Amino acid sequence: MKNLKSLLLYSAAAVFALTSCDDDDKVTGPTGNNNKVIEVSGEITTDQTWTSDNGNIYVLDGRVTVTGGATLTIDAGTVIKANPGLGAIASALVISREGKIMANGTATQPIIFTTIADDIEPGMIKSPNMDAENNGLWGGVIILGKAHVSSSKSVIQIEGIPTTDVNGLYGGTEDGHSSGSFTYVSIRHGGTNIGAGNEINGLTLGGVGSGTVINNVEVVANQDDGIEWFGGTVSVTNALVWNCGDDAIDTDQDWTGTLDNFIVVNPGDRAFELDGPEGTNVTGMNHKIMNGTVYMGNGIELIDFDDNSNVDMSGIYFFGLKAGQITSGYSGFAGAGIGSVANFEVTLEGLTLADVLSSINATVVAKNQNTVGAAKNSNDFSWTWAAQSGAIGNVGL
């Protein structure tokens, strides 16, 4: 009821005329908080800039897609909220393989994507009314590119977008392709169901090329996965996934980039689901997951390997574990899989290695005495809601 109450209060307080961002001559407002609300829907086919000037708040009404060679620029400190909706009318921001995004926040002015039920305003990082467990209230952010994917076709349809929408296509042969830049961005309360148990990830990266810059990203309370890669070559640094409903980190379709310096707190299911290539167009290369810290909480499983997972994992610290949160599918890459696992550390607190990591070797260390994991004593994650709310401090990070 808390989410519904917030939404009703927001709607009652905000008496405004809505306009598309395509209409530069109109500015909506004011609301009860003296913000100017700009509603956006449909396709963005010409260059647009979203800014927090004058207290602007942007509202996604349904699926908003950047396409036609357009670039969407989002200035530091901008707040984007999304209307609720299920199925084909779920609100989401999609950057098609023909579009580009330049969303560059800063540590003091991150860009925030959230639900319309959130009372947050430009200049805030912590929500004044939402809990970090409220999920599934809108879709998420989907970035698509022209890099390779392993499948029977070089270009395929992304999950979370109806097959009737050609803007959901991703993949190709341009591994160095750029979809733009996405830095210091917090994505919150997403993952709504679009049908048949198919939810949208917090951040979906489909065939995104290595020319794309993605770093300093936070995903909070997404009903489905935190970050999921479908092929592509893009790398991500400084990522934090907190309270996702399914897997925190999910890799598919022969992604060959790197995830470096990351934190996972309280995955709903697995910390990692690492699927091997499928179909054809397989590179024979690995993706890399390195220098991460994982607090498992009530999560179900540490790592789920496929028989053919193509991954090199190193420098990961696991703690906050329970018996039964075991790693599955790992066979030392002796079968069809290629890859390596090295330099794992784990705090057991009454458990044994067999309780959690099974056949994977790891060094047992006292809590927070780890020598591997996300960078300690740095400001890499101090800008996040998770840090500023005390959530990661409460688990010893």
C-alpha positions, 0 to 999 in steps of 0.5 A: 500500500505504501507504493500506491499511497505515494503514487496517489499523493504525487498525482494529487499534488501535481497539477500540470500540463504534460508535454513531449520532450519533442516540443521544445516550446512548452515547459510544464509545471508547476507541481506542488514542489515547484518542479517542472514535469515533462512527460515523454512517450513513443520514439525520440528521433531527433537529438534531445537533451534532458536537464535538471535545470529549473527542477525538471523531472522527466516522466516515461509514459510507456516504452520510450525509444531513442532511434533514427540516429538520434542522441539522447543527452541526459545532464548530471543530476537529472531525475527520470521517473516512470509511470507504472504499467505491465506487458506491452505498456510497461514504461522503459527507456530503450536505446535502439541500435540506431540510437545513442545515449550520453548520460553522464552524471557525477559523484555529487550529481548522479542521474536517477531513474526511478518510479513515479511513486518516488518523491525524490527530487533533483539534488537528492540521492536518498529517496524520502519515501521509498524502501530499497525492497520496493520492486517491479514498479516500472521497466528499466533501461535497455541499451542495444548495439551492433556488436556480435551475439551468439545465436542462429542469426546475427541480429535478434530481438531482446527480451523485455520488448515485444517482438512486434517492436523492431527497435528491440533488435540487437547484434551485428558485426561491429564489435567496436560500435558505440552506443554512447556513455552511461556513467554515475547512474542509479536505476531503482525499483524496476523489473515489471513483468511484461508477460509469461514471467518475462521481466525487464532487467535493471540494466540490459546490455544487448550486443553493446560494443566496446566503444560504449563507456559504462561505469559507476552504475547502481541498480537497486530493487529490480524485480528481475536481474540487476545487470544482464549482458546479451553478447557484445563487447562492452566493459563495465567498471564500478557497478553495485547491485543491491536487492535484486529479485533474481540474479545480480549479474547475468551473462549470455550469448558470448559476451566478451567484455569485462566487469571490474570492481563491483559489489553485490548485496542481497541477490534474490536468487543467484549472485552470478548466472553465467550462461555459455554461448548458444547457437552459432557466431561464437568467438571462442573468447571469454568474458572477465569478472574480476575484483568484486565483493558479494554479500549473499544475505538470503540469496539462493546460489552463489554461482550458476555455471553452464556446461559451456560457460566462457568466463574468467573469474578472479579476485572475488570475496564472498561473505554473509553466507548460509548453508546451501548457497552452493555453486552449481554446474562447475566442472573445472571447465573440463567439458565444453566450457572454457575459462578459469576461476582464481583468487576467491576468498570466503568468510565461512562463519560456521560453514565449510567450503563444501557448504557453499563453493563445492569443488572451487578452491577458495582461501578462507579469511576472517570477515572483512580481512579479505585481500581481494574484492572491490577496492577498499577505502575508496570513494568508488561507491560513496555516491550510491544510495546503497552507501548513503543509506548505510546499507552497505556499511551495515553489512561491513562494507 
